[in-house]
């Protein structure tokens, strides 16, 4: 495989750790981005959404406390959700695995095999 592999990872997330382990098991080296320490900027997040083929709302972790405290009951556009994820990166679903021009939210982690 010649395309660079990138994983947007949260080390506290079991699914994210499992995705990293699966890549290692397959002998695949990936650029690991701890997106809570190095959050994507607007251009990167917009590009990720386009590559994933998702609307912003579809990438939001709706069970996070911040959603319940700051966004519950509000009518939110995709632009609003994009702003929310930029302000609170913990809202971004994980792990996201990118290979070239393709990407998946690796939930379950085995979904990343679609890209290999």
NORKAHU-V526734 format. One record per helix or strand. SS is the DSSP state (helix for helix, strand for strand). FROM is the first residue (numbers start at 1). LEN is the number of residues. Records with the same first field share a line. If there is no record, write none. Layout:
SS = FROM-LEN ; FROM-LEN
This chain:
strand = 5-5 ; 31-4 ; 60-1 ; 92-1 ; 96-4 ; 102-4
helix = 14-12 ; 42-11 ; 56-4 ; 65-7 ; 78-10 ; 89-3 ; 109-7
